[in-house]
Amino acid sequence: MQPIDTVIFDLDGTLIDSRIDYEKMGAMIADILRGHGYKGPLEDRRAVYRVIRGGEKELVENGLTGPTLREALSEIEAAMDQVELEALPSNTLRPNAAETVRALHGAGLKLGIATRSHREYTDRSLQAVSLAGYFLTIVARDDTPTPKPHPGHLLQAISDIGSDRARTLYVGDTTTDLETAEAAGVPFIGYWRDDEWSKRLAEAGCNIIIKDLRELVPLVGAGSPLP
């Protein structure tokens, strides 16, 4: 295995303890979809999230086409952006996130962000916690035509940095992050956000889950292969 020289992070739940109101976001998106004649189930926030993950194909299969599809997508994006930006004042860093980022940067690792949050929210979140200058690339959902869990999202970040998948580590807190890394052929380390998500990661086959981000430093800080 080649030594790791690049670490790409998810944002919310990994570096940032975000207070995004996903229930509000889900309700807004469900209202938008119903208003445009979406025919699929929208019983709860998870159902709405499955629609978002499915992208245009999911919407087309459930009755949205042409101008209606374009309008719905635009309104959904605006709703997501709104709720994310509303959360900015209450966002905080995850424990030891800043120390870890600075230590990895100081050790010569190339760092990036691949997040499903939108770009303005991402930039403002990192600026608020004084971490914006440590990342060689940031790929938010509106920076890519193929957002996570599509592997193109992560591969775009790797390409921007000038690394390759064998020398890159992706760090995230959800099964979407794990799925993205596996689809891209990129080594992955799960971060313990809470017991529920840690259990989901383990059940999905995540082999390494860290509870403290500082554990990354001895794992990759010397440019060593992962165990």
DRENMIFI-148810 format. One line per 8 residues: number of its first residue (from 0); for each residue x, y, z of C-alpha. Coordinates in nm, 4 decimals, padded with zeros to 6 digits. Layout:
NUM) X Y Z | ... .
This chain:
0) 00.0000 00.0000 00.0000 | 00.1288 00.3459 -00.0889 | 00.1886 00.6039 00.1850 | -00.0947 00.8496 00.2464 | -00.0065 01.2052 00.1471 | -00.3577 01.3512 00.1116 | -00.6457 01.3683 00.3599 | -00.9906 01.4810 00.2485 .
8) -01.2538 01.5521 00.5102 | -01.6287 01.5578 00.5156 | -01.7484 01.8784 00.6850 | -02.0685 01.8552 00.8901 | -02.0444 01.6052 01.1719 | -01.6723 01.5543 01.1082 | -01.4993 01.8918 01.1367 | -01.8018 02.1058 01.2182 .
16) -02.0622 02.0314 01.4834 | -02.3431 02.1694 01.2706 | -02.6859 02.2591 01.4021 | -02.8613 02.2401 01.0651 | -03.2345 02.1883 01.1122 | -03.2735 01.8852 00.8893 | -03.6340 01.8354 00.9985 | -03.7192 02.1829 00.8693 .
24) -03.5204 02.1205 00.5520 | -03.6973 01.7918 00.4914 | -04.0405 01.9463 00.5443 | -03.9629 02.2316 00.3054 | -03.8395 01.9941 00.0360 | -04.1402 01.7649 00.0797 | -04.3719 02.0642 00.0316 | -04.1829 02.1640 -00.2830 .
32) -04.2038 01.8135 -00.4263 | -04.5729 01.7759 -00.3506 | -04.6377 02.1159 -00.5048 | -04.4771 01.9999 -00.8275 | -04.6677 01.6720 -00.8433 | -04.4082 01.4294 -00.7096 | -04.5756 01.0858 -00.6925 | -04.3379 00.8961 -00.4630 .
40) -04.3523 00.8506 -00.0832 | -04.2459 01.1418 00.1371 | -04.3424 01.0065 00.4780 | -04.0429 01.1426 00.6726 | -03.7074 01.3163 00.6459 | -03.5269 00.9955 00.5525 | -03.7640 00.9415 00.2607 | -03.6970 01.2971 00.1446 .
48) -03.3234 01.2405 00.1747 | -03.3513 00.9303 -00.0427 | -03.5153 01.1483 -00.3073 | -03.2297 01.3986 -00.2863 | -02.9710 01.1209 -00.3146 | -03.1521 00.9848 -00.6171 | -03.1175 01.3152 -00.8027 | -03.2890 01.3908 -01.1316 .
56) -03.3463 01.0236 -01.2127 | -03.5578 00.9798 -00.8994 | -03.7637 01.2895 -00.9775 | -03.8221 01.1930 -01.3391 | -03.9337 00.8448 -01.2389 | -04.1925 01.0030 -01.0107 | -04.3494 01.2436 -01.2560 | -04.1295 01.5547 -01.2735 .
64) -04.0008 01.6422 -01.6202 | -03.9072 01.9397 -01.8356 | -03.9592 02.2883 -01.6871 | -04.1296 02.1387 -01.3816 | -03.8186 01.9357 -01.3040 | -03.5886 02.2367 -01.3442 | -03.8098 02.4529 -01.1251 | -03.8326 02.1903 -00.8522 .
72) -03.4568 02.1376 -00.8485 | -03.3964 02.5114 -00.8211 | -03.6437 02.5487 -00.5339 | -03.4987 02.2478 -00.3521 | -03.1474 02.3876 -00.3786 | -03.2643 02.7265 -00.2494 | -03.4391 02.5619 00.0476 | -03.1296 02.3622 00.1382 .
80) -02.9092 02.6693 00.1105 | -03.1437 02.8702 00.3311 | -03.1584 02.6184 00.6142 | -02.7819 02.5637 00.6072 | -02.7080 02.9351 00.6273 | -02.9541 02.9755 00.9134 | -02.7405 02.7317 01.1156 | -02.4137 02.9243 01.0835 .
88) -02.4388 03.1256 01.4079 | -02.4761 02.8106 01.6179 | -02.2126 02.5928 01.4493 | -01.9017 02.4943 01.6460 | -01.5910 02.2863 01.5828 | -01.5926 01.9163 01.6570 | -01.3527 01.8302 01.9430 | -00.9865 01.8602 01.8400 .
96) -01.0758 01.9346 01.4768 | -00.8596 02.2473 01.4562 | -00.5648 02.0810 01.6302 | -00.5837 01.7846 01.3943 | -00.6061 01.9915 01.0779 | -00.3112 02.2061 01.1834 | -00.1025 01.9048 01.2835 | -00.1638 01.7260 00.9536 .
104) -00.0911 02.0430 00.7587 | 00.2273 02.0935 00.9585 | 00.3340 01.7374 00.8819 | 00.3121 01.8115 00.5094 | -00.0157 01.6370 00.4306 | -00.2289 01.7834 00.1505 | -00.5794 01.8571 00.2785 | -00.9190 01.8980 00.1144 .
112) -01.2937 01.9046 00.1805 | -01.5677 01.7080 00.0029 | -01.9092 01.7963 00.1430 | -02.2756 01.7812 00.0451 | -02.3257 02.1234 00.2015 | -02.3307 02.4184 -00.0383 | -02.0280 02.6337 -00.1091 | -02.1218 02.9577 00.0645 .
120) -02.2123 02.7723 00.3841 | -01.8903 02.5698 00.3675 | -01.6679 02.8728 00.3097 | -01.8329 03.0724 00.5863 | -01.8186 02.7785 00.8288 | -01.4451 02.7329 00.7761 | -01.3781 03.1065 00.7927 | -01.5673 03.1323 01.1219 .
128) -01.3372 02.8749 01.2841 | -01.0168 03.0013 01.1156 | -00.9549 02.6853 00.9128 | -01.0198 02.8083 00.5588 | -00.6535 02.8481 00.4687 | -00.5533 02.4887 00.5357 | -00.7363 02.3229 00.2456 | -00.6027 02.3024 -00.1075 .
136) -00.9490 02.2317 -00.2457 | -01.3098 02.2476 -00.1342 | -01.5710 02.0619 -00.3374 | -01.9224 02.1416 -00.2168 | -02.2438 02.0024 -00.3653 | -02.2808 02.2980 -00.6026 | -01.9213 02.2551 -00.7235 | -01.9848 01.9136 -00.8785 .
144) -02.2460 01.7637 -01.1105 | -02.2117 01.4346 -00.9189 | -02.2407 01.4970 -00.5418 | -02.1891 01.2246 -00.2834 | -02.2492 00.9324 -00.2757 | -02.1384 00.9450 -00.6404 | -01.7619 00.8776 -00.6464 | -01.7109 01.1696 -00.8844 .
152) -01.7419 01.4121 -00.5937 | -01.4446 01.2671 -00.4074 | -01.2443 01.1979 -00.7217 | -01.2849 01.5619 -00.8258 | -01.1330 01.6747 -00.4949 | -00.8422 01.4336 -00.5375 | -00.7815 01.5570 -00.8924 | -00.7912 01.9209 -00.7782 .
160) -00.5198 01.8488 -00.5224 | -00.3075 01.6579 -00.7729 | -00.2982 01.3356 -00.5753 | -00.4397 00.9910 -00.6572 | -00.6849 00.7594 -00.4875 | -00.4235 00.5171 -00.3538 | -00.2455 00.7937 -00.1607 | -00.5636 00.9634 -00.0362 .
168) -00.7603 00.9070 00.2832 | -01.1228 01.0162 00.3176 | -01.2547 01.0882 00.6676 | -01.6282 01.1104 00.7360 | -01.8992 01.0325 00.9874 | -02.1792 00.8739 00.7830 | -02.2481 00.5708 00.5688 | -02.2821 00.8080 00.2721 .
176) -01.9172 00.9026 00.3218 | -01.8182 00.5362 00.3444 | -02.0195 00.4519 00.0332 | -01.8555 00.7391 -00.1552 | -01.5061 00.6289 -00.0594 | -01.5719 00.2669 -00.1505 | -01.7170 00.3639 -00.4887 | -01.4129 00.5828 -00.5559 .
184) -01.1644 00.3167 -00.4426 | -01.0287 00.5439 -00.1690 | -00.9210 00.4340 00.1818 | -01.1676 00.5488 00.4471 | -01.1618 00.6147 00.8198 | -01.4894 00.6652 01.0012 | -01.5230 00.9355 01.2626 | -01.7430 00.8747 01.5658 .
192) -02.0068 01.1466 01.5609 | -02.2304 00.9616 01.8050 | -02.3132 00.6063 01.9020 | -02.5918 00.5697 01.6448 | -02.3813 00.6717 01.3449 | -02.0812 00.4757 01.4683 | -02.2989 00.1639 01.4817 | -02.4254 00.2306 01.1282 .
200) -02.0692 00.2688 01.0012 | -01.9609 -00.0551 01.1672 | -02.2621 -00.2425 01.0310 | -02.1833 -00.1085 00.6829 | -01.8335 -00.2563 00.7034 | -01.6202 00.0356 00.8176 | -01.3001 -00.1200 00.9511 | -01.1517 00.1806 01.1318 .
208) -01.3614 00.4213 01.3393 | -01.1860 00.6833 01.5499 | -01.3435 00.8657 01.8413 | -01.0862 01.1465 01.8531 | -00.9729 01.3196 01.5342 | -00.6214 01.3461 01.6783 | -00.5864 00.9727 01.6174 | -00.5375 01.0609 01.2508 .
216) -00.2037 01.2261 01.3214 | -00.0046 00.9143 01.4155 | -00.1923 00.7124 01.1520 | -00.0984 00.9319 00.8564 | 00.1134 01.2201 00.9879 | 00.4391 01.0479 00.9035 | 00.3238 00.9620 00.5525 | 00.2850 00.5965 00.6432 .
224) 00.0466 00.3435 00.4902 | -00.2681 00.2759 00.6903 | -00.2622 -00.0349 00.9097 .
